[in-house]
Amino acid sequence: STEIPSTIPSNGPSSVPVNAPVAPTGAPVSEPTQDGIAAVDLRTAGQFALLAKSGITNTGLTRVTGDIGASPISSAALVGFALVADVSFIFSKSHLVTGHVYAANYSPPTSGMLTVAVLDMQAAYIDAAARLFPDFLNINTGALNGNILKPGLHKWATAVIVTDTIAFSGSSTDIWIIQITGTLTTASNAVIALTGGAQAKNIFWQVSGGITIGVGSHVEGVFLGATAITFLTGSSMNGAAL
C-alpha cells in the first residue's frame, strides 16, 4: 500500500465537495490479504491528500501536507489557497500546502494524470462500497463513544456520529473498511485514535452521505466521500480526503 502521511490541520472551515462516483470501465478488483480482508486499492489517487471533482474551498489558515487535485473542474474552483502557478503551468503552489496543487486546466501531462486519478478514486469508492458480509454491523446504532474497532469490515445502515474518543486497534498490516450509508460526523474535540500499530493508510471510510469533521476533532484514515467533506475550525486529519 502507498504511505499516506498527510496531515491536514484546519484553523478554519474547509469544504471538499465530491460528485457521486460513477463506475469506470475496468475498475480494479482488490485481492484478499493474508489476513482475509482486502485493502482498497487507491492506485494513482493515493498520491493525493485532497482530491475532488467539484472543487475545494478553504476559508481559514488551513495547512495541508501532500498534494491537492481537482478534476474535471478548473483551478478557479480551488478557492482560498492563494495559488501561484509554476512557470511550467503543470502545477501551482500555495503557502498553505506542502506539496503541489493540480487542476484540470493546467498544462500536460496534468489533465491526463488527474483524469486517471479521479477514475481511480471512483473505483476505490465502488470497491469499498461493494464489500459484502460485514464482520461488524450497526455497532451502537451509529453513536460511537469509547469504542475500540477491531480489523475487518464494519457497516452502518445509518448515520454515524463520533461523540468522544474511539480507537482502531490492530497491527500495522491489519485492514479496516468502514461502510456508512448515511452521514459521518465527529463532535467537537472528538478523537479517532490508532493503537497497537494500526496505520491510517489501512483504514478506508466509504461514506454515502456528507462528512463533517467537528471543531477541534482529529480523525485517521482514507475518507472516500460521495458528497461534501467539511473540516471545521481546529480539526485535523492524518490520511486523505478523496
DRENPA-3360 file (N, C-alpha, C; in nm, 2 decimals, always signed):
BEGIN
1 = STEIPSTI = +0.08/-0.12/+0.00/+0.00/+0.00/+0.00/+0.09/+0.13/+0.00 ~ +0.03/+0.23/-0.05/+0.10/+0.36/-0.05/+0.10/+0.43/+0.08 ~ +0.21/+0.48/+0.13/+0.21/+0.55/+0.25/+0.12/+0.68/+0.24 ~ +0.04/+0.71/+0.34/-0.04/+0.83/+0.34/-0.01/+0.91/+0.47 ~ +0.10/+0.98/+0.47/+0.14/+1.05/+0.60/+0.07/+1.19/+0.61 ~ -0.01/+1.23/+0.51/-0.07/+1.36/+0.50/-0.14/+1.40/+0.63 ~ -0.11/+1.52/+0.68/-0.18/+1.58/+0.80/-0.24/+1.70/+0.75 ~ -0.37/+1.72/+0.78/-0.45/+1.84/+0.73/-0.51/+1.90/+0.85;
9 = PSNGPSSV = -0.43/+1.97/+0.94/-0.50/+2.05/+1.04/-0.56/+2.17/+0.99 ~ -0.68/+2.21/+1.03/-0.76/+2.32/+0.98/-0.79/+2.42/+1.09 ~ -0.75/+2.55/+1.07/-0.79/+2.65/+1.16/-0.90/+2.73/+1.11 ~ -0.97/+2.68/+1.01/-1.09/+2.74/+0.96/-1.16/+2.64/+0.87 ~ -1.29/+2.66/+0.84/-1.36/+2.56/+0.77/-1.31/+2.54/+0.63 ~ -1.30/+2.41/+0.59/-1.27/+2.38/+0.45/-1.37/+2.28/+0.40 ~ -1.41/+2.29/+0.28/-1.51/+2.21/+0.22/-1.46/+2.14/+0.10 ~ -1.48/+2.01/+0.09/-1.43/+1.94/-0.03/-1.55/+1.87/-0.09;
17 = PVNAPVAP = -1.63/+1.94/-0.18/-1.74/+1.87/-0.24/-1.69/+1.77/-0.35 ~ -1.75/+1.65/-0.35/-1.71/+1.54/-0.44/-1.84/+1.49/-0.51 ~ -1.84/+1.48/-0.64/-1.96/+1.42/-0.71/-1.96/+1.28/-0.68 ~ -2.09/+1.22/-0.68/-2.11/+1.08/-0.66/-2.03/+1.00/-0.76 ~ -1.96/+0.89/-0.72/-1.88/+0.82/-0.81/-1.96/+0.75/-0.92 ~ -1.90/+0.73/-1.04/-1.96/+0.66/-1.15/-1.86/+0.55/-1.18 ~ -1.90/+0.43/-1.19/-1.81/+0.32/-1.22/-1.73/+0.33/-1.35 ~ -1.60/+0.34/-1.35/-1.52/+0.34/-1.47/-1.51/+0.20/-1.53;
25 = TGAPVSEP = -1.48/+0.19/-1.66/-1.46/+0.06/-1.72/-1.33/+0.00/-1.67 ~ -1.34/-0.13/-1.64/-1.22/-0.19/-1.59/-1.17/-0.15/-1.45 ~ -1.27/-0.13/-1.36/-1.23/-0.09/-1.22/-1.15/-0.20/-1.16 ~ -1.05/-0.16/-1.08/-0.96/-0.26/-1.02/-1.03/-0.35/-0.92 ~ -1.00/-0.47/-0.91/-1.05/-0.56/-0.81/-0.95/-0.59/-0.71 ~ -0.97/-0.57/-0.58/-0.87/-0.59/-0.48/-0.86/-0.74/-0.45 ~ -0.74/-0.79/-0.43/-0.71/-0.93/-0.39/-0.71/-0.94/-0.24 ~ -0.76/-1.06/-0.19/-0.76/-1.08/-0.05/-0.61/-1.07/+0.01;
33 = TQDGIAAV = -0.60/-1.02/+0.13/-0.48/-1.01/+0.20/-0.46/-1.14/+0.28 ~ -0.34/-1.16/+0.34/-0.31/-1.28/+0.41/-0.41/-1.29/+0.53 ~ -0.46/-1.18/+0.58/-0.54/-1.18/+0.70/-0.69/-1.19/+0.66 ~ -0.72/-1.20/+0.53/-0.86/-1.23/+0.49/-0.94/-1.11/+0.44 ~ -0.91/-0.99/+0.48/-0.98/-0.88/+0.42/-0.88/-0.80/+0.33 ~ -0.93/-0.76/+0.21/-0.85/-0.70/+0.11/-0.85/-0.55/+0.13 ~ -0.73/-0.49/+0.12/-0.72/-0.34/+0.12/-0.79/-0.29/+0.00 ~ -0.83/-0.16/+0.01/-0.89/-0.09/-0.11/-0.77/-0.03/-0.19;
41 = DLRTAGQF = -0.76/-0.06/-0.31/-0.65/-0.02/-0.40/-0.68/+0.13/-0.45 ~ -0.61/+0.22/-0.40/-0.63/+0.36/-0.44/-0.57/+0.39/-0.57 ~ -0.47/+0.31/-0.61/-0.39/+0.34/-0.73/-0.34/+0.48/-0.73 ~ -0.35/+0.55/-0.84/-0.29/+0.68/-0.85/-0.36/+0.79/-0.76 ~ -0.48/+0.76/-0.72/-0.55/+0.86/-0.63/-0.47/+0.86/-0.50 ~ -0.39/+0.76/-0.47/-0.32/+0.76/-0.34/-0.21/+0.86/-0.32 ~ -0.18/+0.93/-0.43/-0.07/+1.03/-0.42/-0.13/+1.16/-0.36 ~ -0.26/+1.17/-0.35/-0.32/+1.30/-0.31/-0.37/+1.30/-0.16;
49 = ALLAKSGI = -0.35/+1.41/-0.10/-0.41/+1.43/+0.04/-0.55/+1.47/+0.02 ~ -0.58/+1.56/-0.08/-0.72/+1.60/-0.11/-0.74/+1.59/-0.26 ~ -0.84/+1.52/-0.30/-0.88/+1.51/-0.45/-1.03/+1.52/-0.46 ~ -1.07/+1.61/-0.55/-1.21/+1.63/-0.56/-1.25/+1.65/-0.71 ~ -1.38/+1.63/-0.74/-1.42/+1.66/-0.88/-1.49/+1.80/-0.89 ~ -1.54/+1.85/-0.78/-1.62/+1.97/-0.79/-1.55/+2.10/-0.73 ~ -1.44/+2.08/-0.67/-1.37/+2.19/-0.61/-1.34/+2.18/-0.46 ~ -1.25/+2.26/-0.42/-1.21/+2.26/-0.28/-1.20/+2.41/-0.23;
57 = TNTGLTRV = -1.27/+2.44/-0.12/-1.28/+2.57/-0.07/-1.22/+2.58/+0.07 ~ -1.13/+2.67/+0.09/-1.06/+2.70/+0.22/-1.10/+2.84/+0.27 ~ -1.14/+2.85/+0.39/-1.18/+2.99/+0.45/-1.10/+3.02/+0.57 ~ -0.99/+2.95/+0.60/-0.91/+2.98/+0.72/-0.76/+2.95/+0.69 ~ -0.69/+2.93/+0.80/-0.55/+2.91/+0.79/-0.52/+2.76/+0.79 ~ -0.57/+2.69/+0.70/-0.56/+2.55/+0.68/-0.41/+2.52/+0.64 ~ -0.36/+2.40/+0.69/-0.23/+2.36/+0.65/-0.25/+2.22/+0.59 ~ -0.20/+2.19/+0.47/-0.21/+2.06/+0.40/-0.07/+2.01/+0.37;
65 = TGDIGASP = -0.04/+1.89/+0.41/+0.09/+1.82/+0.38/+0.05/+1.71/+0.28 ~ +0.09/+1.73/+0.15/+0.06/+1.64/+0.05/+0.01/+1.72/-0.07 ~ -0.02/+1.64/-0.18/-0.07/+1.71/-0.30/-0.23/+1.72/-0.30 ~ -0.27/+1.83/-0.37/-0.41/+1.85/-0.39/-0.44/+1.84/-0.54 ~ -0.56/+1.79/-0.57/-0.60/+1.78/-0.71/-0.75/+1.80/-0.73 ~ -0.78/+1.86/-0.84/-0.93/+1.88/-0.88/-0.95/+1.86/-1.02 ~ -1.04/+1.78/-1.06/-1.07/+1.75/-1.20/-1.21/+1.68/-1.20 ~ -1.30/+1.72/-1.30/-1.27/+1.80/-1.42/-1.28/+1.95/-1.40;
73 = ISSAALVG = -1.30/+1.99/-1.28/-1.31/+2.14/-1.26/-1.18/+2.20/-1.28 ~ -1.18/+2.33/-1.30/-1.05/+2.41/-1.32/-1.00/+2.46/-1.19 ~ -0.88/+2.53/-1.19/-0.82/+2.58/-1.07/-0.91/+2.69/-1.01 ~ -1.00/+2.75/-1.09/-1.09/+2.85/-1.03/-1.17/+2.80/-0.92 ~ -1.19/+2.66/-0.91/-1.27/+2.60/-0.80/-1.18/+2.57/-0.68 ~ -1.05/+2.60/-0.69/-0.97/+2.58/-0.57/-0.96/+2.72/-0.50 ~ -1.05/+2.74/-0.41/-1.07/+2.87/-0.35/-1.00/+2.89/-0.22 ~ -0.93/+3.00/-0.19/-0.88/+3.03/-0.06/-0.74/+2.98/-0.04;
81 = FALVADVS = -0.67/+2.94/-0.14/-0.53/+2.88/-0.13/-0.42/+2.98/-0.18 ~ -0.46/+3.09/-0.24/-0.37/+3.19/-0.29/-0.26/+3.12/-0.38 ~ -0.31/+3.05/-0.48/-0.23/+2.97/-0.57/-0.13/+3.06/-0.65 ~ -0.01/+3.01/-0.66/+0.09/+3.07/-0.75/+0.13/+2.96/-0.85 ~ +0.10/+2.99/-0.98/+0.13/+2.89/-1.08/+0.28/+2.87/-1.10 ~ +0.33/+2.75/-1.12/+0.47/+2.73/-1.16/+0.49/+2.78/-1.30 ~ +0.61/+2.81/-1.33/+0.64/+2.86/-1.47/+0.60/+2.76/-1.58 ~ +0.60/+2.63/-1.54/+0.56/+2.53/-1.64/+0.41/+2.52/-1.66;
89 = FIFSKSHL = +0.34/+2.58/-1.56/+0.19/+2.57/-1.56/+0.14/+2.42/-1.55 ~ +0.23/+2.34/-1.50/+0.19/+2.20/-1.47/+0.12/+2.19/-1.34 ~ +0.16/+2.27/-1.24/+0.11/+2.27/-1.11/+0.12/+2.41/-1.05 ~ +0.05/+2.43/-0.93/+0.07/+2.55/-0.86/+0.12/+2.52/-0.72 ~ +0.16/+2.63/-0.65/+0.20/+2.61/-0.51/+0.12/+2.71/-0.43 ~ +0.11/+2.68/-0.30/+0.04/+2.77/-0.20/+0.12/+2.77/-0.07 ~ +0.12/+2.88/+0.00/+0.18/+2.88/+0.13/+0.11/+2.80/+0.23 ~ -0.01/+2.75/+0.20/-0.08/+2.67/+0.29/-0.06/+2.52/+0.26;
97 = VTGHVYAA = +0.01/+2.49/+0.15/+0.02/+2.35/+0.11/+0.17/+2.31/+0.10 ~ +0.21/+2.20/+0.17/+0.34/+2.15/+0.15/+0.33/+2.03/+0.05 ~ +0.34/+2.07/-0.08/+0.31/+1.98/-0.19/+0.27/+2.06/-0.31 ~ +0.22/+1.99/-0.41/+0.18/+2.06/-0.53/+0.03/+2.06/-0.54 ~ -0.02/+2.16/-0.61/-0.17/+2.17/-0.64/-0.19/+2.15/-0.79 ~ -0.28/+2.06/-0.82/-0.30/+2.03/-0.96/-0.45/+2.06/-1.00 ~ -0.48/+2.10/-1.12/-0.61/+2.12/-1.17/-0.62/+2.09/-1.31 ~ -0.74/+2.06/-1.36/-0.76/+2.00/-1.49/-0.72/+2.10/-1.60;
105 = NYSPPTSG = -0.72/+2.23/-1.58/-0.69/+2.33/-1.68/-0.54/+2.35/-1.69 ~ -0.45/+2.28/-1.61/-0.31/+2.30/-1.62/-0.25/+2.23/-1.74 ~ -0.13/+2.26/-1.77/-0.06/+2.21/-1.89/-0.04/+2.06/-1.88 ~ -0.03/+1.99/-2.00/+0.00/+1.84/-2.00/+0.14/+1.82/-1.93 ~ +0.15/+1.71/-1.85/+0.05/+1.59/-1.85/-0.05/+1.60/-1.74 ~ -0.07/+1.72/-1.68/-0.16/+1.72/-1.56/-0.30/+1.68/-1.59 ~ -0.36/+1.72/-1.69/-0.50/+1.69/-1.72/-0.52/+1.54/-1.73 ~ -0.44/+1.47/-1.80/-0.45/+1.33/-1.82/-0.42/+1.26/-1.69;
113 = MLTVAVLD = -0.32/+1.30/-1.61/-0.29/+1.24/-1.48/-0.41/+1.25/-1.39 ~ -0.48/+1.37/-1.39/-0.59/+1.39/-1.30/-0.71/+1.30/-1.34 ~ -0.73/+1.29/-1.47/-0.84/+1.21/-1.52/-0.83/+1.06/-1.47 ~ -0.71/+1.01/-1.48/-0.68/+0.88/-1.43/-0.70/+0.87/-1.28 ~ -0.65/+0.97/-1.20/-0.66/+0.97/-1.06/-0.81/+0.97/-1.01 ~ -0.89/+1.05/-1.08/-1.03/+1.06/-1.04/-1.10/+0.93/-1.07 ~ -1.07/+0.86/-1.19/-1.12/+0.73/-1.21/-1.08/+0.63/-1.11 ~ -0.96/+0.64/-1.06/-0.91/+0.55/-0.96/-0.98/+0.58/-0.83;
121 = MQAAYIDA = -1.00/+0.71/-0.80/-1.08/+0.74/-0.68/-1.22/+0.69/-0.68 ~ -1.29/+0.70/-0.79/-1.42/+0.64/-0.81/-1.42/+0.49/-0.79 ~ -1.32/+0.43/-0.85/-1.31/+0.28/-0.84/-1.29/+0.24/-0.70 ~ -1.21/+0.31/-0.63/-1.18/+0.28/-0.49/-1.31/+0.29/-0.40 ~ -1.39/+0.40/-0.43/-1.52/+0.41/-0.36/-1.61/+0.29/-0.39 ~ -1.62/+0.26/-0.52/-1.71/+0.15/-0.56/-1.66/+0.02/-0.50 ~ -1.53/-0.01/-0.49/-1.47/-0.13/-0.43/-1.51/-0.14/-0.29 ~ -1.49/-0.03/-0.21/-1.52/-0.03/-0.07/-1.67/-0.05/-0.04;
129 = AARLFPDF = -1.75/+0.02/-0.13/-1.90/+0.01/-0.11/-1.95/-0.13/-0.14 ~ -1.88/-0.21/-0.23/-1.93/-0.33/-0.28/-1.89/-0.45/-0.19 ~ -1.81/-0.43/-0.08/-1.77/-0.54/+0.00/-1.90/-0.60/+0.08 ~ -1.90/-0.73/+0.08/-2.02/-0.80/+0.14/-1.98/-0.87/+0.27 ~ -2.08/-0.91/+0.34/-2.07/-0.99/+0.47/-1.98/-0.92/+0.57 ~ -2.04/-0.81/+0.63/-1.96/-0.74/+0.73/-1.94/-0.82/+0.86 ~ -1.82/-0.79/+0.91/-1.78/-0.86/+1.04/-1.85/-0.79/+1.16 ~ -1.89/-0.66/+1.14/-1.95/-0.59/+1.25/-2.06/-0.50/+1.18;
137 = LNINTGAL = -2.18/-0.51/+1.24/-2.30/-0.44/+1.18/-2.36/-0.35/+1.28 ~ -2.38/-0.22/+1.24/-2.45/-0.12/+1.32/-2.42/-0.11/+1.47 ~ -2.29/-0.11/+1.49/-2.24/-0.10/+1.63/-2.30/+0.02/+1.70 ~ -2.36/+0.01/+1.81/-2.42/+0.12/+1.89/-2.52/+0.20/+1.81 ~ -2.58/+0.14/+1.70/-2.67/+0.21/+1.61/-2.61/+0.34/+1.56 ~ -2.47/+0.34/+1.55/-2.40/+0.46/+1.49/-2.36/+0.57/+1.59 ~ -2.39/+0.55/+1.71/-2.34/+0.65/+1.81/-2.22/+0.60/+1.88 ~ -2.10/+0.64/+1.84/-1.97/+0.58/+1.89/-1.91/+0.67/+1.99;
145 = NGNILKPG = -1.87/+0.61/+2.11/-1.81/+0.68/+2.22/-1.74/+0.58/+2.30 ~ -1.60/+0.58/+2.29/-1.52/+0.49/+2.37/-1.50/+0.35/+2.30 ~ -1.55/+0.34/+2.18/-1.55/+0.21/+2.11/-1.41/+0.18/+2.06 ~ -1.37/+0.05/+2.07/-1.25/+0.00/+2.01/-1.28/-0.08/+1.89 ~ -1.24/-0.04/+1.77/-1.28/-0.11/+1.65/-1.17/-0.20/+1.60 ~ -1.21/-0.33/+1.59/-1.12/-0.43/+1.55/-1.11/-0.44/+1.40 ~ -1.00/-0.50/+1.34/-0.99/-0.51/+1.20/-1.11/-0.58/+1.14 ~ -1.14/-0.55/+1.01/-1.24/-0.61/+0.94/-1.34/-0.52/+0.87;
153 = LHKWATAV = -1.45/-0.57/+0.82/-1.55/-0.49/+0.75/-1.66/-0.45/+0.85 ~ -1.67/-0.32/+0.87/-1.77/-0.26/+0.96/-1.88/-0.19/+0.87 ~ -2.00/-0.21/+0.90/-2.11/-0.15/+0.82/-2.21/-0.09/+0.91 ~ -2.26/+0.04/+0.87/-2.37/+0.10/+0.94/-2.47/+0.14/+0.83 ~ -2.60/+0.10/+0.85/-2.70/+0.13/+0.76/-2.77/+0.26/+0.81 ~ -2.70/+0.34/+0.89/-2.75/+0.46/+0.95/-2.64/+0.57/+0.93 ~ -2.67/+0.69/+0.99/-2.57/+0.79/+1.01/-2.48/+0.74/+1.12 ~ -2.35/+0.79/+1.13/-2.26/+0.76/+1.24/-2.21/+0.90/+1.29;
161 = IVTDTIAF = -2.21/+0.91/+1.43/-2.16/+1.02/+1.49/-2.06/+0.97/+1.60 ~ -1.94/+1.03/+1.60/-1.83/+1.00/+1.70/-1.84/+1.11/+1.80 ~ -1.88/+1.08/+1.92/-1.90/+1.19/+2.02/-1.78/+1.21/+2.11 ~ -1.69/+1.11/+2.12/-1.58/+1.13/+2.21/-1.46/+1.06/+2.14 ~ -1.39/+0.98/+2.21/-1.27/+0.91/+2.16/-1.31/+0.77/+2.12 ~ -1.27/+0.73/+2.00/-1.27/+0.59/+1.96/-1.13/+0.55/+1.91 ~ -1.11/+0.42/+1.90/-0.97/+0.38/+1.85/-0.98/+0.26/+1.76 ~ -0.90/+0.26/+1.66/-0.88/+0.14/+1.57/-0.76/+0.07/+1.64;
169 = SGSSTDIW = -0.78/-0.06/+1.67/-0.68/-0.13/+1.74/-0.64/-0.25/+1.66 ~ -0.51/-0.26/+1.62/-0.47/-0.37/+1.54/-0.32/-0.35/+1.50 ~ -0.27/-0.44/+1.42/-0.13/-0.44/+1.38/-0.11/-0.34/+1.26 ~ +0.01/-0.33/+1.22/+0.04/-0.24/+1.10/+0.00/-0.30/+0.97 ~ -0.04/-0.42/+0.97/-0.09/-0.49/+0.84/-0.24/-0.51/+0.84 ~ -0.30/-0.48/+0.95/-0.45/-0.51/+0.96/-0.52/-0.40/+0.87 ~ -0.64/-0.44/+0.82/-0.72/-0.36/+0.73/-0.86/-0.34/+0.79 ~ -0.91/-0.21/+0.78/-1.04/-0.18/+0.82/-1.11/-0.12/+0.70;
177 = IIQITGTL = -1.24/-0.16/+0.68/-1.32/-0.09/+0.58/-1.45/-0.05/+0.65 ~ -1.48/+0.08/+0.65/-1.60/+0.13/+0.72/-1.70/+0.17/+0.61 ~ -1.82/+0.10/+0.61/-1.92/+0.14/+0.52/-2.03/+0.21/+0.59 ~ -2.06/+0.34/+0.55/-2.17/+0.42/+0.62/-2.27/+0.46/+0.52 ~ -2.39/+0.42/+0.54/-2.50/+0.45/+0.44/-2.54/+0.60/+0.45 ~ -2.53/+0.65/+0.57/-2.58/+0.79/+0.59/-2.46/+0.89/+0.60 ~ -2.47/+0.98/+0.69/-2.36/+1.08/+0.71/-2.26/+1.03/+0.82 ~ -2.14/+1.10/+0.82/-2.04/+1.08/+0.92/-2.01/+1.21/+0.98;
185 = TTASNAVI = -2.02/+1.22/+1.12/-2.00/+1.34/+1.19/-1.91/+1.31/+1.31 ~ -1.81/+1.40/+1.33/-1.74/+1.39/+1.46/-1.78/+1.51/+1.54 ~ -1.81/+1.49/+1.67/-1.84/+1.60/+1.76/-1.72/+1.69/+1.79 ~ -1.74/+1.81/+1.84/-1.63/+1.89/+1.88/-1.53/+1.82/+1.97 ~ -1.40/+1.83/+1.94/-1.29/+1.77/+2.02/-1.30/+1.62/+2.03 ~ -1.38/+1.55/+1.94/-1.37/+1.41/+1.94/-1.24/+1.36/+1.87 ~ -1.20/+1.24/+1.91/-1.07/+1.19/+1.86/-1.08/+1.05/+1.81 ~ -1.03/+1.03/+1.69/-1.02/+0.89/+1.63/-0.87/+0.86/+1.64;
193 = ALTGGAQA = -0.84/+0.76/+1.73/-0.70/+0.72/+1.76/-0.66/+0.59/+1.70 ~ -0.53/+0.56/+1.69/-0.48/+0.44/+1.65/-0.40/+0.37/+1.76 ~ -0.42/+0.24/+1.78/-0.34/+0.17/+1.88/-0.29/+0.04/+1.83 ~ -0.18/-0.01/+1.89/-0.13/-0.14/+1.85/-0.06/-0.15/+1.72 ~ -0.02/-0.03/+1.66/+0.04/-0.03/+1.54/-0.05/-0.01/+1.42 ~ -0.18/+0.01/+1.44/-0.27/+0.04/+1.33/-0.22/+0.16/+1.25 ~ -0.25/+0.16/+1.12/-0.20/+0.27/+1.04/-0.31/+0.33/+0.96 ~ -0.31/+0.47/+0.95/-0.42/+0.54/+0.88/-0.44/+0.49/+0.73;
201 = KNIFWQVS = -0.33/+0.46/+0.67/-0.34/+0.41/+0.53/-0.41/+0.29/+0.51 ~ -0.44/+0.21/+0.62/-0.51/+0.09/+0.61/-0.66/+0.10/+0.66 ~ -0.70/+0.22/+0.68/-0.84/+0.24/+0.73/-0.92/+0.32/+0.62 ~ -1.02/+0.25/+0.56/-1.09/+0.31/+0.45/-1.24/+0.34/+0.49 ~ -1.27/+0.47/+0.49/-1.41/+0.51/+0.52/-1.48/+0.53/+0.39 ~ -1.59/+0.46/+0.37/-1.67/+0.48/+0.25/-1.81/+0.53/+0.30 ~ -1.83/+0.66/+0.27/-1.94/+0.73/+0.33/-2.04/+0.78/+0.22 ~ -2.16/+0.74/+0.22/-2.26/+0.78/+0.12/-2.31/+0.92/+0.14;
209 = GGITIGVG = -2.32/+0.96/+0.26/-2.36/+1.10/+0.29/-2.25/+1.19/+0.31 ~ -2.28/+1.31/+0.36/-2.18/+1.41/+0.39/-2.09/+1.37/+0.51 ~ -1.97/+1.42/+0.51/-1.87/+1.40/+0.62/-1.84/+1.54/+0.68 ~ -1.86/+1.55/+0.81/-1.82/+1.67/+0.88/-1.73/+1.64/+1.00 ~ -1.61/+1.69/+0.99/-1.51/+1.68/+1.10/-1.52/+1.80/+1.19 ~ -1.57/+1.77/+1.31/-1.61/+1.88/+1.40/-1.49/+1.97/+1.46 ~ -1.53/+2.07/+1.52/-1.44/+2.17/+1.57/-1.34/+2.10/+1.67 ~ -1.21/+2.12/+1.64/-1.11/+2.06/+1.73/-1.09/+1.91/+1.73;
217 = SHVEGVFL = -1.16/+1.84/+1.64/-1.16/+1.70/+1.64/-1.05/+1.65/+1.55 ~ -1.01/+1.52/+1.57/-0.90/+1.46/+1.49/-0.94/+1.33/+1.44 ~ -0.91/+1.30/+1.31/-0.95/+1.18/+1.25/-0.84/+1.11/+1.18 ~ -0.85/+0.98/+1.16/-0.75/+0.90/+1.09/-0.81/+0.82/+0.98 ~ -0.74/+0.80/+0.87/-0.78/+0.71/+0.77/-0.80/+0.78/+0.63 ~ -0.84/+0.70/+0.53/-0.87/+0.75/+0.40/-1.02/+0.76/+0.38 ~ -1.06/+0.88/+0.36/-1.21/+0.91/+0.36/-1.25/+0.92/+0.21 ~ -1.34/+0.83/+0.17/-1.39/+0.82/+0.04/-1.54/+0.87/+0.05;
225 = GATAITFL = -1.56/+0.99/+0.01/-1.69/+1.05/+0.03/-1.76/+1.07/-0.10 ~ -1.90/+1.04/-0.10/-1.98/+1.06/-0.22/-2.03/+1.20/-0.23 ~ -2.03/+1.28/-0.12/-2.07/+1.42/-0.13/-1.96/+1.50/-0.06 ~ -2.01/+1.61/+0.01/-1.91/+1.71/+0.06/-1.84/+1.65/+0.19 ~ -1.71/+1.69/+0.20/-1.63/+1.66/+0.32/-1.59/+1.79/+0.37 ~ -1.63/+1.82/+0.50/-1.61/+1.95/+0.56/-1.52/+1.94/+0.69 ~ -1.42/+2.02/+0.70/-1.33/+2.02/+0.81/-1.36/+2.16/+0.88 ~ -1.41/+2.15/+1.01/-1.44/+2.27/+1.08/-1.31/+2.32/+1.16;
233 = TGSSMNGA = -1.33/+2.44/+1.22/-1.21/+2.51/+1.28/-1.14/+2.42/+1.38 ~ -1.01/+2.41/+1.36/-0.92/+2.34/+1.46/-0.92/+2.19/+1.44 ~ -0.99/+2.14/+1.34/-0.99/+2.00/+1.32/-0.86/+1.95/+1.24 ~ -0.83/+1.82/+1.25/-0.72/+1.77/+1.18/-0.74/+1.63/+1.13 ~ -0.66/+1.59/+1.03/-0.67/+1.46/+0.97/-0.54/+1.40/+0.94 ~ -0.51/+1.28/+0.98/-0.40/+1.20/+0.93/-0.45/+1.10/+0.83 ~ -0.43/+1.13/+0.70/-0.48/+1.04/+0.60/-0.51/+1.11/+0.47 ~ -0.63/+1.09/+0.41/-0.66/+1.16/+0.28/-0.81/+1.17/+0.28;
241 = AL = -0.85/+1.28/+0.20/-1.00/+1.30/+0.18/-1.01/+1.30/+0.02 ~ -1.08/+1.19/-0.02/-1.10/+1.17/-0.17/-1.24/+1.16/-0.21;
% end
